[in-house]
């Protein structure tokens, strides 16, 4: 297996190049809060009744930060790309994966909770499973295109390492067995770990959502218990040909369930704590500490300023199993974001942020496109010119294509709806907004 593949699978640790390995798929997040009490929401001079467990309208911050996360994922998937120095993985313990999974859990609860309350477990569960099937089909479709792209590049290039670098060598050597393993989600080339994780989380979501609606604290507690059991007993799913899932669903379900818990009233219960100056100060302090620690990974000479006992306690910072430090760093980012980017922030209506919001609203299509574009950009840089100018050009063009595609999808959906206003909130996309 090539060096890049090894780096992509390495946990964060002491100052080495491996600590900055390309991430398979990321996330940063926000916990939306409301200034209004949970039972009413002002509309002009009137108030309308709301469910005590779910917000009545979609929070554009979810789309904004998921769109930004998609851009960060794309940039980080391009090896030796100077532009990915702007991504959050270089400045703290968590990255775009945490954002993406949290928002996915939030939007899944946002979309399906009403159906479960009004039409019951069976109907809502069927809709969730249908969405899992749709994402499974998208994953297999992406797998076929991705393998065709890698095979074409491998056969037409003088560089023989592309297939090994992208984890596709087994496919080239044993396509029959590998296709079967891909269909059961055991074989996953580099950069194709997120959709299988989301499929598994959706398959488990119907009973989780049912329990969240009846005893949210119990559901969150059981999720935390499962997370702890994973750390105690090393639970994970097997991969093909060897190893385990890079994103362990048994660990990362905690972030997904936490997002759903926030959507079903948890964010409102936390709003007073999140608005506290003490919480903000603690969060900023932790982010600053994480920034200093991650600097030592890039500049090893700074490592002398990290106490030995602290390094022994911290490392390795396990991405696969959602290390506690990664989760804490995500929570700190969320707390600061909620404090300074409220749900009624005027910037959410700004034309400058519209491209990110559009990408976030069509995250399934844009994620799949980003995987394809990242490998295409890597091929262009390796085969033609790997310099800084090409790295910047590939990054800018890739993000522009993602924005253009999201804009085209939005235009097409608007044309299908007609000229009238939409009758329901914007699609939750990966969660299945059409449910």
N, C-alpha and C positions, 0 to 999 in steps of 0.2 A: 504494500500500500504506500502511496506517495507521501511526501512530507506534508503537503497541504491537507490530505485526508487525515493524517495523524493530528495535525494542529486543530482541525475542525472538531475533533473528538476529545480534546484535552480539557480538563478542568482548570479553572483559574487557580493560580498558585503564585509562588515566589517569582521574582522578576526574571522572566524568560520570554522568549518570543511566543511560546505557546500560550501565554496568558492573553495574547491579543489575537487568538485564532479566529478565523471567520466563524460567525455564528450561524447555525442552521436556520433559525427563524426567531425573530424577537418581538419585544413588547415593552412599553412604559405606560403608566396609566393615571387615570383620574377617578376619583370617587365623587360623582355628582352630588350636590347638596341643594336644598331648597331653603329659601328664607321663610316661605309660608308654612304654616302648620300642616301636618299630613292630611287632615281631613278636608281642607278647602284650598282652592286656588283662585286668586282674584283674576277676573277677566273684565276689564273696564271697571264698571261699578257693580258688577254682579259677581256672584261666586257660584261655582258649579261643584257638585259633589264628586269626590274622587275616592277610588279604592284606597284603603289605608295601607295597602301592601305594595302598590306599584305606582310610579309616576304616570301622569296622564299624557305627557308629550315627550318626544324624543329629545335627548340632550345632544346638541350638536358637538359638544366636546368629545363625545365618543367617536363620532365620525372623523373629527379633526385629528385626534391623536392616533386613531387606527390608520388613517391615511399617512401620517408622518411615519408611523412604525413600518408601513409597507415600503416607503422610500428607504428607510434605514436598513431594512432587510435586504433590499436590492443592492444597496451600496456595499454592505458587509459581505455579500455573497461573491463579490468580485475580488479575487486575491490580489495582493500587492497593489491596492488602489489607494492612492493618497487621499482621495475624497472621503473615504470612510473614517478618516480621523475626526470628522465632525460628528460621528455617531456616538450615542451615549455609552456604548460598551467600553470606551476608552477612558471614561471619567467616573466610573462607579462599578458596583458589584452586579447590578442587573442590566438588562438591555431590552431590546424591542420585543423579545419573546414574552416577557412578563406583561407588557402592555396589551399585546395581542390576545393572550389567553384570558386576562381579566375582562377585557371588553367583550370577548366572545361569550363568557359566562353572563355578563350583565345583559347583553342584548338577547341572549337565549331566554332568560327569565322575563325580560321585557316583552318579548314576542309571544311566548307560549303560556304565560301565567293566566291571562284572561281566558284563554280557551279551556284551561284546566279547571278554573273556577266555575265557568258557565256551562261547559259541556262535559266535564268529567275527565277522569284519568285516561280512559280508553281512547277518546277522540284526540286529546292533546298528545298522549303518548304516540298515537299513530302518526300525527303530524311531525313530531320530533324525529321519529324513525324514518319517515319519508325524507326529511331533510338530510339525515345521516346518509341515506342511500344516494341522494343527489350529490352530496360531497364525495362519496365513495366513487361514483361515476366520474366526477371531475378529476379525482386523483388518478384513476386508471387512465383517463384520457391524457392527462398531463404526463403520466409515466410513459405512455406510448410515444408522445411527441418528443419528450426529453431524451428517451433512448434513441429515437431516430436521429435527433440532432447530434448526439454524442457519436453514434455510429458513423454518420456522414462525415463529421469532422475527423474522426479517427482514420477513416479510409482515405480521406483526401489530403491529409496533413502529413508532413514529414516528421512531425513530433509524435512519438508513439505513446505518450504517457497520459493522454486526455482521459481515456476510459478508466485507467487505474486511479487517476486523480479524482475523478468524480464518483468513484465507487461503483462503476459499471462494468468492471472487468469480468465479473462472474456472469453477467448477462451476455457478454461477447463470447464467452467460452462455453456456457451451458444455458442457452436461451430457453430451452424447454422447461427445465426445473426452475429457473429464475422467474419466469412468467407466472408459474403456479405460486411461488412464494410471494411474488408481488401482489397477486390477487388476494391473498390472505394477510396482506399487510406486514409480512415478515421481512421482505426485501425492500429496502428503501435507499436509493442512491443519495449522495450528498445533496443537501438542500431540499429534500422531499420528506422531511420528518414531521412537519406541522399538521398537514391534513390528516394523516393517520391518527395522530394524537387527538385531533378535534372530532374525528369520527367516533373513536372510543368514548370520549367524554359525552358526546350526544347520545350514544347508545345507553349510557348509564344515567342520563339526565331525567327521564320520566319519574322514577321513584324519588330522586333527589328533589325535583321540583315539587312533587306531592308533599314531601316531608317539610320542605321549606315553607310551604303555605300553611302548614299546621303547627309547626314548632321550629321556627327559623334557627333558634339557638341550638336546639338538638341536632339539626342537620349540619350546622357549621361545626359543632363539637365532634360529631362522628367523622366528618371530613378531616378535622385536625388529628383525631385519633388514628385514622388510616394513614395519614401522613407520618405520624410518629412510628407506627408499626413498620412502615416501609424502611425508615432509618434503622430500626432495631433489627429487622430480619432480612433486609436487602431484597425486597420484592420488586420484580420488574417482569416485562414480557420479553420473550426471546426474539432475536433477529436472525436473519439468514445472511450469509452462511455461518457467522459466529457472532457472539456478543449479545447485547440486549438493546432495547429501544433507547435511542439517544435522548428523547424526551420521555421520561418515565411517566405514564399516565396515572399510576398509583400515587405518585408524589404531586404531580402538577394539577391533579383534580382539586387540590386545596385552593389554588388561585382561581380556578374556574368557579368553584362553589362560592368562594368569597365574593366574586363578581356578581353572581346570582343573588347572594344574600344582600348585597348593597342595593341591587335593583328592587328588591322586595321589602324595602323599608329600612335596611341596615344603614344606608347612607344618611337617611334622616335622623336615625338614632345617634349617629356619630357626628352630626353636624356641629353640635355645640363644642365637642372635643376638638374637632378639626379647625374651628374658628378661634380656638384658644391661642393666645400669644405664646404660651409655654410649649404647646405642641409644635408650633411653627419653629420656635427656637431649637427645640430638640431635633426636629427633622433636618433643619439646615445644618446643625452641628454634625449630625451623622453623615449627611451628604458630603460635607467638607472633609471628614475623616476618611470616607471612602475614596474621595478624589486624591487625597494625599497618598493613600495606600496604592492605588492603581498607578500613580506616577512612578512608584518604585519598580513597577513591572516594565516600564519603558526606559527608565533611567536607573539602572541597577545600583549606581553609586549612592542613590538616596536611600537604599535599603537599610543602611546603618541607623537611620532614624526610626525604623520600626522595631520596637522592642522584641527580643527573641521570643518571649513568652506569648506575645500577641500573634506573632507569625505562626508559632506552633499551634495555637488555638484556632486560627482562621483557616489555614490551608489544609487540604485543597478546598476551594470554594466550588462546590459541586453544582454544575449546571444541570446535569441529567436529572438529579433528584431534588431540584429546587432547594439549594442550600438556604438555611435560615438567614444568612446574611444577604442573599439575593432577594428573599422575600421582604426582609426588613428595609432594604434599600428601595425596593419598589414602593413600599408603604410610605417611606419618607418623601419620595418623589410625588406620590399621590397627594399627601398632605399639603405640600408646598403648592402644588398645582391648584388644588381646590381653594387654597387661601388666596391666590393671586389671579386665578382665572375662574370667576364665578360663572354660573350657567347663563346669566343674562349679560355677559360681557359683550359690548358692542362689536369687538373685533371678530366675533363669530360670523357677523354679517358682512365682513370685509371682503372685497373681491380678491385681495391678496391671499386669503386663506381658503377661498373657494376651491382651488385645485386639490388641496389636501382633503377637504371634506368630501369632494366627489370621489376621490380614490377610496376613502374610508367607507363610503356608502356602497361601493361595488368591490368589496375587498376580496371576494373569492376569485373573480376574474382577474383583478389586478395582481393578486398574489401569484396566480399561475403564470401570468404574463411576466412577472418579475423574475421567476425562476428561469424561464426561457431566455430572457434578455441578459441575465447575469452570466450565463454560460456563453452566450453569443459574444458579449463584451470581453470576457476572458479570452476567448479564442482570437478575437481581433487583436487584442494587445499582445498575445504571445506570438502570433503569426506575422504581424506587420510592424508594430512599433509599441514598445512597452513604456515609453516615456511619460512624463508627468502630463504633457499636453494631451496625449491620447487618453490617459486615465480620466482627466477632467472631461474630455469630449464624450467618452463612452458613458460616464456617469450622468452628464447633463442630458444627453440624447435619450438615455434609458428612462430617466424620470419624466422627460417630456413626452415620450411615447406612452407611458403609464397615464399621464394626465390626459393626453389626447384620447386614449381609449376610454377612460372613465367619462369624459365629456360626451363622447359619441354614444356610450351606453345610456347615459342620462337623457340625452336628446331623443334617442329611440324610444325609451320608456315613456317620455313625455308625449311623444307623438302617438303612442299606443293608447295612452289615457285620454287623449284629446286635449282640447284647450281649457277644459275646466280644471279647478284645483283638485289635488289628490284628496281622496276621502279618508285616508288613514295616514299614520306617520310614515316617514321615509323607511325604506326597507332596512331590516337589520342584516340583510345580506347573508353572511356566513351562518347566522342563526336561523335564517329562513323567513325573511320579512313578508313573503307572500302567504304565509300560513293563515 
